[in-house]
């Protein structure tokens, strides 16, 4: 019995050991997994990168230092030194505003221009967050042609944690810069625009430039580059081809038999507007001939501006209540487009188009039938788009030769015309009943410079008078803004006018 019991105890002990061993192995596996997880977190590195930028000689460039995610990294400071070629690039003070470094308000910059070393130190009390972005923007001027490596001599977050993976960059000023012009187009969706590609002087190059090729990329949700136009450019005598098979990309090839000379527009890229906003247009490749002379592409931007309707500046006559039978009435307007585009006009008489659309801002008409009313309208367009137009209207009565002139219903003071003027302008006013009229001109200090009417009685009707830009002593007044005022009985009104010499 004793032996049997001992045997049982031995078996129980062996079973306990096996169970304990399994538990131990599970615990070790769990601990090892936890250790590997901690190691993986501890080894996580933040990417820090400098880009490759290309610019023309004398241009300024914004060069961002970008970083990966800083979430949970506890970054409250960084310091870095960047080496560069002082013969190609010159750094000015960096921009912290609007970058991740705006959260590190204590910063200093040391630009050792003699040795081409830029050092930046920034610190704060709150940890930076976010999934990445621009840490700081370096501002530089391209001072010489060539290539400058932009190299991180050192970079450190905090006291070395988190670790970083660095990517260096370059600043390039091509021997011959070919540039995408940055333009703003106010064309509506589907509207066309031209994008000039310009070049520095090609005169005296060895070998002479008889061909070139390049590829441009762009945002196809904003614009579509559709082709090329060599008319009026340096490439006008060349044979050109293009390929737009890939969305957001255009490839251009040009070749000729005579070497190109001079500077200016190399070729125009044609395009259409797709959507609002802006699109960067960048070179992914550029080459003169078979690679010589050395040339490089500098990108630009196409911005889609908001189309604006034209602005009416003045109209003649300023007001019109009657027109006499068989007399010619001349109408004229002055208008401008805020973006500088050409303006066109369409004239209507009693609802029917009688002239335009054209660039002619004048219209003359002789009314042969008396006792009617007339309505003259001019519609002013930047382009023929209804919601981008302005208009002005004259409503008036046609009177027979012996018809009495109709009496105005109200007192009124018209805007002078022309305005601005030099040196004479015409002003109209209306009286619904007889009244003594005083008409005076003042400068902007409130000093009276001219009395045109002094309490003279006028019967009901519409009148005009003129001012020749002189004071009561006959001396010409200087350019400036003046105030004209009419007092007719209990009625008083005033308006401003501008004299420009």
DALINQUI-V875553 format. One record per run of one state. SS is the DSSP state (alpha for helix, beta for strand, coil for the rest). FROM is the first residue (numbers start at 1). TO is the last residue. If there is no record, write none. Layout:
SS;FROM;TO / SS;FROM;TO
//
This chain:
coil;1;1 / alpha;2;43 / coil;44;44 / beta;45;50 / coil;51;51 / beta;52;54 / coil;55;59 / beta;60;67 / coil;68;76 / beta;77;83 / coil;84;88 / beta;89;95 / coil;96;99 / alpha;100;103 / coil;104;105 / beta;106;112 / coil;113;116 / beta;117;123 / coil;124;132 / beta;133;142 / coil;143;145 / beta;146;157 / coil;158;162 / beta;163;167 / coil;168;168 / beta;169;173 / coil;174;176 / beta;177;180 / coil;181;182 / beta;183;185 / coil;186;191 / beta;192;199 / coil;200;210 / beta;211;217 / coil;218;222 / beta;223;229 / coil;230;238 / beta;239;243 / coil;244;248 / beta;249;255 / coil;256;263 / beta;264;273 / coil;274;276 / beta;277;288 / coil;289;295 / beta;296;298 / coil;299;299 / beta;300;304 / coil;305;310 / beta;311;316 / coil;317;321 / beta;322;324 / coil;325;327 / beta;328;336 / coil;337;343 / beta;344;349 / coil;350;351 / beta;352;358 / coil;359;361 / beta;362;366 / coil;367;371 / beta;372;381 / coil;382;385 / alpha;386;388 / beta;389;399 / coil;400;411 / beta;412;413 / coil;414;416 / beta;417;417 / coil;418;420 / beta;421;421 / coil;422;424 / beta;425;431 / coil;432;434 / beta;435;443 / coil;444;447 / beta;448;458 / coil;459;460 / beta;461;467 / coil;468;469 / beta;470;470 / coil;471;475 / beta;476;476 / coil;477;479 / beta;480;488 / coil;489;490 / beta;491;499 / coil;500;501
//
